[in-house]
Amino acid sequence: MSSLTYDLTLAGLSVGAAAALSGIGLIVTYRATGVLNFAHGAIAMVCAYVLRNCVVEWGWPLWWSAALTLLVVAPGLGAALERFVFRPLSVLGGDPAQTLVASIGVFVLLVGGAALLWGPGARDDAPVLVAAEPWGQLAVVAVLGAAVAVGIRRTRFGRELRAVVDDRRLAVLGGVDADRVAAAGWAFGSFTAGLTGVLLAPYVRLDPYGLPLLVMEVVAVAVAARMRVLTVAVAVALGIGVAQSQLTRLHPSGWGEPLLQAVGANLFVVALLIAALALPGVGARDALPRPAGARAPAPPGAWIVAGVLFLLPLGLAGRDLHTAVQVPALSVVLLSLVVVTGRGGQISLGQAAYAGLGALFTALLAAGRFPGLPRLPELAALAAAVVLVAPLGVLTGWPAIGRRGLALALATFAVGVGVSRFVFDQPYATSGLSLGRPAGFDGDRAYYALELALLAGALLAVRALRGGRTGRALAAMRDHESGARAAGVRVPALKLLAFVSGAALAALGGGMLGMGLRAFDPGAYDPVRGLLWFAAVVVLGADSALGALLAAALLVGLDAGTRGGVAAAVIGVLAVLVGRFPGGPYEALRAAGRLRPGGPPEPTPLGARVRRRLRGPEPGPAPVPVAAGATAADAGPRAGTRGKRVPGGRPPAPRGAGGEPPAAPGRAAGTPAGRPGGTRRPAAPGPSAAPRTGDGKASPGRRDATAASPPLPGLGARALRVRYGGFTALDGVDLDLPAGRVTAIVGPNGAGKSTLFHCLAGTVRPVRGTVRFGARDITRLPAHARTRLGIARTFQQLAVFPTLTVAENVRVGAEQGRVRDAGAVERTLRLLGLDGPVRALPAAGLPTGTLRRVELARALASGPRVLLLDEPAAGLDTAEVAALARVLRALAADGTALLVVEHDLDLVAGLADVVHVMTAGRIVASGPPGHVLDALGEAAGP
Ligand SMILES: Nc1ncnc2c1ncn2[C@@H]1O[C@H](COP(=O)(O)OP(=O)(O)OP(=O)(O)O)[C@@H](O)[C@H]1O
């Protein structure tokens, strides 16, 4: 090996060793707590400053200072974060969105605090702890890595750590002190962060913004190791370090050189982009992290006050007015986050990139330096920049289609860092670039007035996006993505729309910001700003345009009136505390967490009142308006005969306020009151069977009753086979759901009922077999497309949209479903008894029985031909089940094909035309309910 190669390899190993340290720390913290610590780099920076302070400012001995920094300050900081920030969140349920925002909050807080304490400028006198030669650093990494690996595999603590990571609650039940494990994980992670910081600081710029970001770039190493395998993390870190240094030897000519230099200097960013965008996402266990909550209605007059406050700067002059110029521009940038994060529920840490691109493109277009385009006047340049940047929204929109939560946070962060490093920081893109203001708006006052006009336009655009059909679909997607798909929402297209609109708004704001500053300043669009803006919008009400205006005023005002860093520190504190205030932005999320069968055990007083009004005095059948033909004789099983369940099935879900009388002993299952066992009504309904609501109108989505109506298509499955890894969950299943019939599937837990249901609904794709709707093969059709064809479904675990009202929930179904029928919402609400005061209540917090009706109403409003119901009676009381049965019978009588997967055999007996029994992934018996269920009852014994 030549001496140059050798030297470069050693230098690369040195950098790689520092990255490996961070990778080890990030993985251990993640394993111990489930939190990807976004503050890792900020902790590294703080520790580097502490060491420098001890040695340079106070003149303390290096090794004493290092011991204090690494063995006391760093672990102490980690333990304090665990105790005061993350433990309270995990006690509250550990919502991944909250922990993510909290860790970004800690990042922002530490960065702001460091800027306040030590000033925003860079230091070049950080003390050298380990010499630049790599052997010492490599030895540190090797010892640490080996100790951690042995510790995790061989020690009791390691076993406890793995137990906590797998299932914190189960581990606690098993006697593990999860808090101690998490505290140790945080302390160790912070120690490694501190070590990375003090090792790196002498060789890079030590400043509050640069070092944290540099350290966070190495998160790529941990992601590449799937947040799990330490050896992979170390190998990747060392490999990238060496490759990065070797790249400095290459000197291609022409355009290749600056590009190669950029790549060579930022190989960890390239790795981050690949790891975050190309590798399967981390954090798969973070189901449905949603950083947005219910939109709190702005108090009356708040908009007027905001309007007056935003007009006030027109009366200012000089420096104050010059500072105020940033507020409308930043407001527009933050509005982009209201659309993407607040309304669409998509985490976006990369908005600063779009804002920067807006400013850069505006400057290039106005200077006539944009390739292929002529020089444009400033305002036209701004408009053109918005148009050019908008499609780039797919850079983050595309990853969002298949990612959520932590994986999406990483992907958007990676894009932000990538654009910053490969575009904003490159002299070929930005050198000598200036940015003027539009002609006639050169003075601060005139420019501020122009900004207000642009802000008003942006507010109107946001209002249009958030209101109406698109706004409701966005909110539905945010509240419950699977529920939105089931309602027919085209989720991937909607995500792209959210990100493209967000990119356009951010570009507009960024361009305005650049014109306000009269320059393209890459620092103004640094990825750290992206984190700060995200945190600011989330803490001040993600789904509130007024919150965005307030956040912009706060960010600009705090930093202008005081030392730089105050705004970040304040936002950081708020972000750290955000999940802990009842009624805060996460209230709706917590409510969403309660939306499970038997979830909200105590209805709110208002909910209880509504419920009483809807159901009448207890006990008794619920007065849910149903089809005219649904008579008392059709009222389903007698109260007191319910409760028979599939042998091996799960116990009954808790019933509501109506309670449940004891089951009648010895009663043969499947003999509903008023209907002799086995005797069924005619299955094929005539047109006259169309249910009428109280006002005589046809029920929602019904077909016009004409004699010439073609036969309705049914749903059919042939030879379905589904495998989960090596396990066969469905094995050659055939099923037909004819129009006008109720088909039921029963079977013990784990039989494959839900898997079959998912195949029909489009959420699981079989490895073999076909699903047909009429003559059409729909095996590969996604869920939302099936809904639009007329195959609607409900969920075993409720999938309503908690931040939308009952009526809006139903409206989403009507707007996205098979038929666009303006009257469907009202008719469906009436049909299911939801047209009273309850229609205007947000779904969050309503009783389970009401929410089941809301979900059913949403499905019906789409005008389905096939209705798939997964345990529709779970969590309902006897009267509610009876009312549900009446509605379902009426629907079948009207020609809808119904599938009911249900454990409640009495409901099945009273409802179904044909029952299929599933066991171990196969249908083992089929027939009329009387025969099949009696046989099942005998098999179950007395
Ligand atoms: N995503 C998955 N990955 C691996 N195995 C799965 C998955 N989903 C289901 N299974 C397994 O497939 C089998 C069938 O599950 P399925 O949920 O379809 O049964 P089920 O009859 O609906 O049960 P239940 O009544 O409890 O809902 C079970 O053994 C289950 O553990």
The ligand as an SDF file (V2000), in Angstrom:
LIG
                    3D

 31 33  0  0  0  0  0  0  0  0999 V2000
  -49.2860  -10.0370    9.8870 N   0  0  0  0  0  0  0  0  0  0  0  0
  -49.1630  -11.2840   10.3280 C   0  0  0  0  0  0  0  0  0  0  0  0
  -47.9450  -11.8470   10.4270 N   0  0  0  0  0  0  0  0  0  0  0  0
  -47.8080  -13.1170   10.8540 C   0  0  0  0  0  0  0  0  0  0  0  0
  -48.8240  -13.9100   11.2050 N   0  0  0  0  0  0  0  0  0  0  0  0
  -50.0540  -13.3980   11.1280 C   0  0  0  0  0  0  0  0  0  0  0  0
  -50.2880  -12.0630   10.7030 C   0  0  0  0  0  0  0  0  0  0  0  0
  -51.6150  -11.8360   10.7170 N   0  0  0  0  0  0  0  0  0  0  0  0
  -52.1860  -12.9760   11.1590 C   0  0  0  0  0  0  0  0  0  0  0  0
  -51.2490  -13.9090   11.4120 N   0  0  0  0  0  0  0  0  0  0  0  0
  -51.4740  -15.2680   11.8550 C   0  0  0  0  0  0  0  0  0  0  0  0
  -52.3170  -15.8710   10.9130 O   0  0  0  0  0  0  0  0  0  0  0  0
  -53.2680  -16.6830   11.5680 C   0  0  0  0  0  0  0  0  0  0  0  0
  -54.6620  -16.2610   11.1610 C   0  0  0  0  0  0  0  0  0  0  0  0
  -54.8720  -14.9610   11.7160 O   0  0  0  0  0  0  0  0  0  0  0  0
  -56.2510  -14.2140   11.5360 P   0  0  0  0  0  0  0  0  0  0  0  0
  -56.1230  -12.9090   12.2230 O   0  0  0  0  0  0  0  0  0  0  0  0
  -56.6370  -14.2240   10.1180 O   0  0  0  0  0  0  0  0  0  0  0  0
  -57.2190  -15.1710   12.3620 O   0  0  0  0  0  0  0  0  0  0  0  0
  -58.6830  -14.8690   12.8580 P   0  0  0  0  0  0  0  0  0  0  0  0
  -59.4530  -16.0880   12.6140 O   0  0  0  0  0  0  0  0  0  0  0  0
  -59.1910  -13.6270   12.2770 O   0  0  0  0  0  0  0  0  0  0  0  0
  -58.4440  -14.6730   14.4180 O   0  0  0  0  0  0  0  0  0  0  0  0
  -59.1840  -13.6400   15.3960 P   0  0  0  0  0  0  0  0  0  0  0  0
  -60.5530  -14.1700   15.5750 O   0  0  0  0  0  0  0  0  0  0  0  0
  -58.3660  -13.7400   16.6460 O   0  0  0  0  0  0  0  0  0  0  0  0
  -59.1330  -12.3060   14.7650 O   0  0  0  0  0  0  0  0  0  0  0  0
  -53.0230  -16.5580   13.0660 C   0  0  0  0  0  0  0  0  0  0  0  0
  -52.2500  -17.6580   13.4740 O   0  0  0  0  0  0  0  0  0  0  0  0
  -52.2280  -15.2970   13.1730 C   0  0  0  0  0  0  0  0  0  0  0  0
  -51.3390  -15.3800   14.2660 O   0  0  0  0  0  0  0  0  0  0  0  0
  1  2  1  0
  2  3  1  0
  2  7  2  0
  3  4  2  0
  4  5  1  0
  5  6  2  0
  6  7  1  0
  6 10  1  0
  7  8  1  0
  8  9  2  0
  9 10  1  0
 10 11  1  0
 11 12  1  0
 11 30  1  0
 12 13  1  0
 13 14  1  0
 13 28  1  0
 14 15  1  0
 15 16  1  0
 16 17  2  0
 16 18  1  0
 16 19  1  0
 19 20  1  0
 20 21  2  0
 20 22  1  0
 20 23  1  0
 23 24  1  0
 24 25  2  0
 24 26  1  0
 24 27  1  0
 28 29  1  0
 28 30  1  0
 30 31  1  0
M  END
$$$$
